Amino acid sequence: MRRRRIRRALLVAATLALLLYAGVSWLFSERLIAPTSRPLGAVDVQTHGLPQPEATTVPGDGVTLAAWYFENPGRSGCAVVMLHGFGGARAEVVAPAKIFWRRGCHLLLYDARGHGESSPALLSFGAHERQDLRLAVEWLADRAELPRSRIGLIGWSYGAATAIQTAAELPDIAFVVADSSFSSLGDITRAQADDQFGAWARIFVPGALLVSGLRAGFDARDAAPADAIRDVQAPVLLIHSRQDGFTPVGHSELIYSRANQARTRLVIPDWEAGHGRSYTEQPAAYTEVVSEFLAELVPGFVGRRVGLTGRAAP
């Protein structure tokens, strides 16, 4: 009788522990795949040297993406898709858009699924987002009447990870600039569990990833730029601040270690900046980093280099 009571007590305890683990895993998954998109307010694009964009929508993989299209009168035969970070919106990448606008490139900026004015959706850290970006590139190629070899990708944080994963499936894309990418969903989840809750929270990471995948319909192991980089054929520029307090610089260092280094560059800026803020802190120096990358590895992307004043540079 006593043994039966002990077994029953152990069964109850195990059931309660399992329910607790499942509940906490669900709560963690909610933070991962169902974030609240932060409002960025109105943006005066003209203060950044851009004209008013065409507000449009781009079809994604089962979602509709709210977008801005900037048609460049310079018509240098190039176009760039610009991708914002986790919890943000397209407005946050307007300022660095001038890097490519002054080169005569058409620009497409869109709110990622589950962000801004795009369709509500659970996030998948690249599994579904890379299909959205593939379709956005097709839309841009058709609209700008350009081949994919004349279209580049630039993203920050979540957008950087999406760009790398998408480029692995688009061998003819012109280039990728990835600022502050995570190396894998598992890596960034563990890093944030440590940072936000403490080392104890790591025990819930496998459960959170499993629940996230089941809820959003993806395999968390597939959301891994550090794996995808092996299949990227395009030139890649990785930028990552050493002071990044959200995604450690080691994430980009891992991606770089697995890349074809003949066509990949890793730049750790010599100025201080927070997560994804290297351009914000030093726009001129950041623009020079991108310009040097293009000149070295993508020399035919545009016919001339344009400085911060908008004048053609020698």
LINLINSUL-V179203 format. One record per pair of residues at least 12 apart in sequence whose C-alpha atoms are under 8 Angstrom apart, sorted by the first residue. I is the first residue (numbers start at 1). J is the second residue. Records with the same first field share a line. If there is no record, write none. Layout:
BEGIN
I->J + J
END
This chain:
BEGIN
21->204 + 207
22->207
24->204 + 208
25->204 + 205 + 207 + 208 + 211
26->207 + 208 + 211 + 212
27->208
28->204 + 205 + 208
29->208 + 209 + 211 + 212
30->212
32->123 + 212
33->122 + 123 + 124 + 212 + 216
34->114 + 121 + 122 + 123
35->87
36->87 + 115
37->87 + 88 + 89 + 114 + 115 + 116
38->87 + 88 + 89 + 116
39->88 + 116
40->88 + 89 + 91 + 92
43->91
45->94 + 95
48->94 + 95 + 98
49->98
50->98 + 101
51->70
52->70
53->68 + 69 + 70 + 71
54->68 + 69 + 70
55->67 + 68 + 69
56->68 + 69
58->135 + 136 + 139
59->132 + 135 + 136
60->131 + 132 + 133 + 135 + 136
61->128 + 129 + 131 + 132 + 135
63->113 + 118 + 119 + 121
64->113 + 118 + 119
65->110 + 111 + 112 + 113 + 117 + 118 + 119
66->110 + 111 + 116 + 117 + 118
67->90 + 108 + 109 + 110 + 111
68->108 + 109 + 110
69->106 + 107 + 108 + 109
70->106 + 107 + 108
71->105 + 106 + 107
72->101 + 104 + 105 + 106 + 107
73->104
74->103 + 104 + 105
75->104 + 105 + 106
76->103 + 104 + 105 + 302 + 303
77->104 + 105 + 146 + 150 + 302
78->104 + 105 + 106 + 146 + 150 + 151 + 152 + 301 + 302
79->105 + 106 + 107 + 108 + 140 + 144 + 146 + 150 + 151 + 152
80->100 + 105 + 106 + 107 + 108 + 151 + 152 + 153 + 154
81->107 + 108 + 109 + 137 + 151 + 152 + 153 + 154
82->97 + 107 + 108 + 109 + 110 + 153 + 154 + 155
83->109 + 110 + 111 + 112 + 153 + 154 + 155 + 156 + 159 + 160 + 163
84->111 + 112 + 155 + 156 + 157 + 158 + 159
85->155 + 156 + 157 + 158 + 159 + 160
86->157 + 158 + 159
87->115
88->111 + 115 + 116
89->110 + 111 + 112 + 115 + 116
90->109 + 110 + 111 + 116
93->109
96->279 + 283
99->287 + 308
102->306 + 307 + 308 + 310
103->302 + 304 + 305 + 306
104->302
106->144
108->140
112->129
113->129
122->215 + 216
123->216
124->212 + 213 + 216 + 218 + 220 + 223
125->158 + 161 + 162 + 185 + 223
126->161 + 162 + 165 + 166 + 223 + 224
127->218 + 219 + 222 + 223
128->218
129->162
130->162 + 163 + 165 + 166
131->166
133->162 + 163 + 166
134->166 + 170
137->151
148->172 + 173 + 174
149->172 + 173 + 174
150->173 + 174 + 301
151->173 + 174 + 175
152->173 + 174 + 175 + 176
153->174 + 175 + 176 + 177
154->176 + 177 + 178 + 179
155->177 + 178 + 179
156->178 + 179 + 180 + 181 + 276
157->178 + 179 + 180 + 181 + 182 + 275 + 276
158->181 + 182
159->178 + 181
160->177 + 178 + 179 + 180 + 181
161->178 + 181 + 182 + 183 + 224 + 225
162->225
163->176 + 178
164->176 + 178 + 225 + 228 + 229 + 232
165->223 + 224 + 225 + 228 + 229
167->232 + 233 + 234
168->228 + 229 + 230 + 231 + 232 + 233
169->231 + 232
170->232
171->232 + 233 + 234
172->233 + 234
173->234
174->234 + 235 + 298 + 301
175->234 + 235 + 236 + 298
176->234 + 235 + 236 + 237
177->236 + 237 + 238 + 239
178->236 + 237 + 238 + 239
179->238 + 239 + 240 + 276
180->238 + 239 + 240 + 241 + 244 + 247 + 249 + 252 + 275 + 276
181->225 + 240 + 247 + 251 + 252
182->225 + 247 + 251 + 252
183->224 + 225 + 226 + 251 + 252 + 254 + 255
184->221 + 223 + 224 + 225 + 226
185->220 + 221 + 223 + 224
186->205 + 209 + 220 + 221
188->247
189->205
190->202 + 205
191->247
192->246
193->205
225->255
226->254 + 255 + 256 + 258
227->255 + 258
229->255 + 258 + 259
230->258 + 259 + 260
232->259
234->263
235->263 + 264 + 297 + 298
236->263 + 264 + 265
237->264 + 265 + 266 + 267 + 290 + 293
238->252 + 256 + 264 + 265 + 266 + 267
239->252 + 266 + 267 + 268 + 269
240->252 + 266 + 267 + 268 + 269 + 276 + 278
241->268 + 269 + 272 + 273 + 274 + 275 + 276 + 278
242->268 + 269 + 272 + 273
243->272 + 273 + 274 + 275
244->273 + 274 + 275 + 276
245->274 + 275
246->275
247->275
252->266
253->266
263->297
265->293
267->289
284->308
291->305
END
